[in-house]
């Protein structure tokens, strides 16, 4: 599981994008699918950025299993 630290502006932008996706779909399942696809796209962009500019982004792997509260 990874932790992504965002500045307030980026966090607000991502929140607004998520709200747009939620509003677009009538079904909760379709909304979750869209949010997961969007998340995968963002993760792919972060990995590509880290590969091109290792001085800007550091990726690490945490093998701790996720805990559901």
DORO-948555 format. One record per atom (N, C-alpha, C, CB): residue number from 1; x, y, z; residue in one letter; atom name. Coordinates in pm, whole numbers, always signed. Atoms other than C-alpha are relative to their C-alpha. Glycine has a CB too. Layout:
num  X  Y  Z  residu  atome
NUM  X  Y  Z  a  CA
...
END
This chain:
num  X  Y  Z  residu  atome
1  +86  -117  +0  x  N
1  +0  +0  +0  x  CA
1  +90  +123  +0  x  C
1  -97  +0  +122  x  CB
2  -85  -119  +9  x  N
2  +139  +343  -82  x  CA
2  -69  +120  +62  x  C
2  +36  +29  -146  x  CB
3  +50  -126  -55  x  N
3  +101  +684  +70  x  CA
3  +46  +110  -94  x  C
3  +52  +25  +148  x  CB
4  -30  -110  +90  x  N
4  +83  +985  -156  x  CA
4  -29  +130  +73  x  C
4  -83  -9  -132  x  CB
5  +17  -128  -67  x  N
5  +137  +1327  -3  x  CA
5  -20  +108  -104  x  C
5  +122  +31  +91  x  CB
6  +33  -103  +98  x  N
6  -29  +1608  -196  x  CA
6  -10  +136  +68  x  C
6  -133  -33  -72  x  CB
7  +22  -134  -53  x  N
7  -31  +1981  -152  x  CA
7  -150  +29  -6  x  C
7  +82  +107  -80  x  CB
8  +145  -26  -5  x  N
8  -375  +2134  -79  x  CA
8  -65  +26  -136  x  C
8  -26  +117  +89  x  CB
9  +56  -28  +133  x  N
9  -426  +2256  -438  x  CA
9  -18  -128  -80  x  C
9  +90  +97  -76  x  CB
10  +9  +126  +73  x  N
10  -353  +1915  -590  x  CA
10  -108  -89  +60  x  C
10  +135  -74  +0  x  CB
11  +102  +80  -66  x  N
11  -573  +1745  -332  x  CA
11  -140  +49  -38  x  C
11  +18  +5  +152  x  CB
12  +129  -56  +39  x  N
12  -861  +1981  -413  x  CA
12  -33  -34  -145  x  C
12  -1  +152  +20  x  CB
13  +21  +34  +141  x  N
13  -816  +1917  -785  x  CA
13  -41  -146  -16  x  C
13  +127  +29  -82  x  CB
14  +35  +141  +7  x  N
14  -824  +1539  -737  x  CA
14  -139  -25  +57  x  C
14  +104  -85  +74  x  CB
15  +133  +14  -60  x  N
15  -1129  +1569  -513  x  CA
15  -108  +46  -98  x  C
15  -10  +81  +132  x  CB
16  +96  -52  +98  x  N
16  -1309  +1778  -776  x  CA
16  -17  -99  -116  x  C
16  +45  +137  -52  x  CB
17  +7  +97  +110  x  N
17  -1223  +1522  -1046  x  CA
17  -79  -124  +44  x  C
17  +142  -41  -45  x  CB
18  +76  +115  -52  x  N
18  -1356  +1239  -828  x  CA
18  -149  +32  +8  x  C
18  +53  -41  +139  x  CB
19  +142  -40  -6  x  N
19  -1680  +1432  -771  x  CA
19  -64  +0  -138  x  C
19  -13  +138  +65  x  CB
20  +52  +2  +137  x  N
20  -1720  +1473  -1148  x  CA
20  -29  -143  -44  x  C
20  +100  +67  -97  x  CB
21  +21  +140  +37  x  N
21  -1677  +1098  -1199  x  CA
21  -120  -58  +73  x  C
21  +125  -83  +30  x  CB
22  +113  +51  -79  x  N
22  -1924  +1020  -919  x  CA
22  -132  +50  -58  x  C
22  +12  +43  +148  x  CB
23  +123  -59  +54  x  N
23  -2183  +1255  -1071  x  CA
23  -35  -59  -137  x  C
23  +14  +151  -10  x  CB
24  +21  +48  +136  x  N
24  -2141  +1098  -1416  x  CA
24  -72  -135  -4  x  C
24  +132  -10  -72  x  CB
25  +52  +136  +3  x  N
25  -2251  +746  -1320  x  CA
25  -116  -17  +97  x  C
25  +110  -101  +33  x  CB
26  +118  +25  -84  x  N
26  -2590  +635  -1185  x  CA
26  +22  -117  +94  x  C
26  -123  -27  -87  x  CB
27  -24  +120  -78  x  N
27  -2466  +302  -1055  x  CA
27  +124  +16  +88  x  C
27  +15  -122  -92  x  CB
28  -119  -5  -85  x  N
28  -2231  +288  -754  x  CA
28  +113  -89  -52  x  C
28  -36  -42  +142  x  CB
29  -102  +88  +54  x  N
29  -2051  -5  -917  x  CA
29  +75  +65  -115  x  C
29  -62  -131  -45  x  CB
30  -64  -68  +112  x  N
30  -1985  +191  -1235  x  CA
30  +87  +116  +48  x  C
30  -105  +50  -100  x  CB
31  -79  -110  -58  x  N
31  -1865  +485  -1024  x  CA
31  +131  -52  +55  x  C
31  -79  +71  +110  x  CB
32  -122  +59  -57  x  N
32  -1617  +263  -839  x  CA
32  +94  -43  -111  x  C
32  -34  -120  +92  x  CB
33  -84  +41  +113  x  N
33  -1492  +117  -1167  x  CA
33  +71  +121  -62  x  C
33  -84  -73  -107  x  CB
34  -58  -121  +60  x  N
34  -1437  +468  -1307  x  CA
34  +107  +60  +90  x  C
34  -110  +104  -27  x  CB
35  -99  -54  -94  x  N
35  -1257  +584  -993  x  CA
35  +124  -88  +4  x  C
35  -61  +11  +142  x  CB
36  -115  +90  +2  x  N
36  -1034  +275  -999  x  CA
36  +82  +20  -127  x  C
36  -46  -145  +11  x  CB
37  -72  -23  +126  x  N
37  -946  +334  -1365  x  CA
37  +75  +132  +5  x  C
37  -98  +0  -118  x  CB
38  -64  -131  -13  x  N
38  -870  +699  -1290  x  CA
38  +122  -11  +91  x  C
38  -99  +105  +55  x  CB
39  -111  +20  -93  x  N
39  -650  +595  -996  x  CA
39  +116  -72  -69  x  C
39  -47  -78  +123  x  CB
40  -104  +73  +73  x  N
40  -460  +348  -1216  x  CA
40  +73  +91  -99  x  C
40  -60  -120  -73  x  CB
41  -60  -95  +94  x  N
41  -403  +620  -1474  x  CA
41  +96  +94  +73  x  C
41  -109  +82  -73  x  CB
42  -87  -88  -78  x  N
42  -262  +853  -1207  x  CA
42  +126  -73  +47  x  C
42  -75  +56  +120  x  CB
43  -115  +77  -46  x  N
43  -37  +580  -1068  x  CA
43  +97  -25  -115  x  C
43  -45  -134  +60  x  CB
44  -85  +22  +117  x  N
44  +93  +506  -1418  x  CA
44  +79  +127  -33  x  C
44  -85  -43  -121  x  CB
45  -68  -127  +27  x  N
45  +175  +874  -1468  x  CA
45  +110  +27  +103  x  C
45  -100  +115  -1  x  CB
46  -99  -21  -106  x  N
46  +357  +888  -1132  x  CA
46  +121  -91  -24  x  C
46  -62  -28  +139  x  CB
47  -109  +93  +27  x  N
47  +563  +579  -1219  x  CA
47  +83  +49  -118  x  C
47  -54  -142  -26  x  CB
48  -72  -52  +117  x  N
48  +651  +727  -1559  x  CA
48  +83  +123  +37  x  C
48  -99  +35  -113  x  CB
49  -73  -119  -44  x  N
49  +751  +1056  -1395  x  CA
49  +122  -40  +83  x  C
49  -92  +93  +81  x  CB
50  -111  +47  -83  x  N
50  +966  +872  -1140  x  CA
50  +110  -62  -84  x  C
50  -50  -101  +104  x  CB
51  -99  +61  +88  x  N
51  +1136  +679  -1417  x  CA
51  +80  +105  -76  x  C
51  -67  -95  -98  x  CB
52  -68  -104  +78  x  N
52  +1214  +992  -1620  x  CA
52  +79  +97  +87  x  C
52  -103  +77  -81  x  CB
53  -62  -100  -88  x  N
53  +1304  +1215  -1324  x  CA
53  +15  -55  +141  x  C
53  -83  +131  +2  x  CB
54  -14  +62  -132  x  N
54  +1427  +1007  -1029  x  CA
54  +34  +100  +111  x  C
54  +106  -107  -6  x  CB
55  -32  -100  -102  x  N
55  +1542  +1323  -854  x  CA
55  -126  +68  +54  x  C
55  +94  +106  -57  x  CB
56  +125  -64  -42  x  N
56  +1179  +1444  -828  x  CA
56  -91  -92  +80  x  C
56  -75  +50  -121  x  CB
57  +95  +95  -60  x  N
57  +992  +1129  -723  x  CA
57  +76  -121  +48  x  C
57  -110  -41  -103  x  CB
58  -58  +122  -54  x  N
58  +1097  +845  -499  x  CA
58  -112  -99  +24  x  C
58  +78  +27  +130  x  CB
59  +100  +105  -18  x  N
59  +897  +524  -516  x  CA
59  +59  -107  +91  x  C
59  -44  -60  -137  x  CB
60  -42  +111  -84  x  N
60  +915  +259  -250  x  CA
60  -119  -92  +19  x  C
60  +54  +51  +137  x  CB
61  +105  +100  -16  x  N
61  +719  -54  -175  x  CA
61  -14  -34  +148  x  C
61  +31  -127  -83  x  CB
62  +31  +37  -138  x  N
62  +551  -122  +159  x  CA
62  -79  -130  -5  x  C
62  -79  +114  +75  x  CB
63  +67  +130  +10  x  N
63  +463  -490  +191  x  CA
63  -99  -26  +114  x  C
63  +103  -110  -4  x  CB
64  +100  +14  -106  x  N
64  +238  -431  +492  x  CA
64  -138  -14  -64  x  C
64  +3  +122  +98  x  CB
65  +133  +16  +60  x  N
65  -105  -565  +404  x  CA
65  -95  +111  +44  x  C
65  -59  -136  +36  x  CB
66  +95  -104  -38  x  N
66  -386  -310  +399  x  CA
66  -92  -49  +112  x  C
66  -82  +45  -122  x  CB
67  +90  +33  -110  x  N
67  -605  -301  +707  x  CA
67  -131  +76  -21  x  C
67  +64  +36  +137  x  CB
68  +131  -62  +15  x  N
68  -976  -237  +669  x  CA
68  -57  +27  +138  x  C
68  -96  -90  -83  x  CB
69  +51  -39  -132  x  N
69  -1128  -46  +960  x  CA
69  -141  -26  +10  x  C
69  +26  +141  +29  x  CB
END
